Amino acid sequence: MESSDNDLKSPSIESQPTVPLFIERWLKKAESAVGAITILLGIAGFGVGLLFGNYVTGLVGAFITFGIVGALEVHHIQTKVRLLQRLKERNDRNALFNGIRKTRGSLPKIISEFEHDGVCFRSVGLEDVPLPLTMAGPLCPKCNGVLAQRSTVQFPGIIRITFLCRCGFAKPSSLTRAELIAEAEQIANLPK
């Protein structure tokens, strides 16, 4: 039996087997849905399953790892979206107050000061109308400076909101600035 030159050659890149088309499409869909890290951890789960068992154990390990990490990643992304929606809430009461103040020519007057959720607030009215019309705050309880808000989402979907002052004061909170002001407005009995 004679061997031809084609039998002795090593396979070229073009002739090597490739990933079946349906697996390639599935991997692209999975990567766009949850990301490359989830897929890589799923592959690692397959390897661990092979190490402790056989091919079936490897598949089970891959699917369990992919499912858990993918679900955590999707939860993390959804939490970020919800936080962004919460941060978009605005309080237009100050713009309305400034318009009334300019129209009437009155000066603002502090009606009351109180503390809520570890930070200070001031209810503000007009000199000639001593009723609370708007809210100033949140303010630093140490130096009465205006607090900045820092918001982050840590994996897997843990929201961290902190109010910071330039004097070094920091106060963690579960509420955004708009939510905290809305609660303070209810405490101060501001008109709706």
C-alpha positions in Angstrom: 0.0 0.0 0.0 1.4 3.3 -1.1 1.1 6.5 0.9 0.5 9.7 -0.9 2.1 13.1 0.0 -1.3 14.3 1.3 -1.3 11.6 4.1 2.0 12.7 5.5 1.4 16.4 5.7 0.2 17.9 9.0 -3.2 19.4 8.9 -3.3 23.1 8.0 -5.2 25.8 9.9 -8.0 25.7 7.3 -8.5 21.9 7.6 -8.4 21.7 11.4 -11.8 21.1 13.1 -13.5 24.2 14.3 -16.1 24.9 16.9 -19.5 24.0 15.6 -21.5 26.9 14.4 -24.3 26.6 17.0 -21.8 26.6 19.9 -20.1 29.6 18.4 -23.5 31.5 18.2 -24.4 30.4 21.8 -21.1 31.7 23.1 -21.5 35.0 21.4 -25.0 35.4 22.8 -23.8 34.4 26.3 -20.9 36.8 26.1 -23.1 39.7 25.1 -25.6 38.9 27.8 -23.3 38.3 30.8 -19.7 39.0 29.8 -16.5 37.1 29.1 -15.7 36.6 32.8 -18.8 34.6 33.4 -18.0 32.4 30.4 -14.4 31.9 31.6 -15.6 31.0 35.1 -18.0 28.5 33.5 -15.1 27.0 31.6 -13.2 26.8 34.9 -16.2 25.1 36.5 -16.1 22.5 33.6 -12.4 21.9 34.4 -13.1 21.4 38.1 -15.9 19.0 37.3 -13.6 17.0 35.0 -11.0 17.0 37.7 -13.4 15.5 40.3 -15.4 13.3 38.0 -16.0 12.8 34.4 -17.4 14.7 31.3 -20.9 14.8 32.8 -19.7 16.2 36.1 -17.7 18.8 34.1 -20.8 19.9 32.3 -22.8 20.1 35.5 -20.0 22.2 37.1 -19.9 24.5 34.1 -23.7 25.1 34.0 -23.9 25.6 37.8 -20.9 28.1 37.7 -22.2 29.8 34.6 -25.7 30.1 36.1 -24.7 31.5 39.5 -22.1 33.9 38.3 -24.3 35.0 35.4 -27.2 35.7 37.8 -25.0 37.7 40.1 -23.7 39.7 37.2 -27.2 40.4 35.9 -28.3 41.4 39.4 -25.3 43.8 39.6 -26.2 45.5 36.4 -29.8 45.8 37.3 -28.8 47.4 40.7 -26.7 49.9 38.8 -29.6 50.9 36.6 -32.0 51.2 39.6 -29.4 53.5 41.4 -29.0 55.7 38.3 -32.8 56.1 38.2 -32.8 57.0 41.9 -30.0 59.6 41.3 -32.0 61.3 38.5 -34.7 62.3 40.9 -34.6 66.1 41.4 -36.2 68.4 43.8 -37.6 71.5 42.0 -38.7 73.2 45.2 -35.6 75.4 45.4 -36.1 76.8 41.9 -39.7 77.6 42.7 -38.6 79.3 46.0 -36.0 81.4 44.2 -38.6 82.5 41.7 -41.0 83.5 44.5 -38.3 85.3 46.4 -37.1 87.3 43.4 -40.7 88.2 42.4 -41.6 89.4 45.9 -38.2 90.9 46.7 -38.1 89.2 50.1 -35.0 87.8 51.8 -34.8 84.1 52.9 -35.2 83.4 56.6 -34.3 80.2 58.4 -37.4 78.9 60.1 -36.0 75.8 61.9 -32.9 73.6 62.0 -33.1 69.9 62.7 -31.1 66.7 62.3 -32.3 63.7 60.3 -30.4 60.5 59.5 -27.2 62.0 61.0 -27.1 65.2 58.9 -28.5 68.7 59.4 -31.3 70.4 57.5 -32.8 73.9 57.6 -36.3 74.8 56.7 -36.3 78.1 54.9 -39.1 80.7 54.4 -39.3 84.4 53.6 -38.9 87.3 56.0 -42.4 88.5 55.4 -43.9 84.9 55.3 -42.4 82.9 58.2 -43.6 79.5 56.9 -41.2 76.8 55.7 -41.2 76.9 51.9 -38.0 75.0 51.0 -35.3 72.9 52.6 -31.5 73.6 52.8 -29.4 70.5 53.2 -28.2 68.0 53.8 -25.6 69.9 55.8 -22.6 68.8 57.8 -23.3 68.6 61.5 -19.7 69.6 62.3 -19.2 72.7 60.1 -22.7 73.3 58.5 -21.1 72.9 55.0 -23.1 71.4 52.1 -22.5 67.7 51.8 -21.4 66.0 48.5 -22.9 62.7 47.6 -20.8 59.7 46.4 -22.6 56.6 45.1 -21.1 53.3 44.0 -22.4 49.8 43.3 -20.0 47.0 44.5 -20.3 43.5 43.1 -22.7 41.7 43.5 -25.2 44.6 43.6 -24.4 46.3 46.9 -25.2 50.0 46.9 -23.0 52.4 48.9 -24.1 56.0 49.3 -22.0 58.3 51.3 -22.4 62.0 52.1 -19.0 63.8 52.4 -17.9 67.2 53.7 -14.6 68.9 53.0 -14.0 69.0 56.8 -13.6 65.2 56.8 -17.1 64.3 57.9 -18.5 61.2 56.1 -22.0 59.6 56.7 -23.1 56.4 55.0 -26.7 56.3 54.0 -29.2 54.1 52.2 -30.9 57.1 50.7 -30.0 59.4 47.8 -29.9 63.2 48.3 -33.4 63.6 46.8 -34.8 60.8 49.0 -33.2 62.3 52.1 -34.5 65.8 51.3 -38.0 64.4 50.6 -38.0 62.8 54.1 -36.8 66.0 55.7 -39.5 68.0 53.9 -42.1 65.7 55.5 -40.6 66.1 58.9 -40.6 69.9 58.5 -44.2 69.9 57.2 -43.4 71.7 54.0 -46.4 72.3 51.8 -46.7 69.9 48.8 
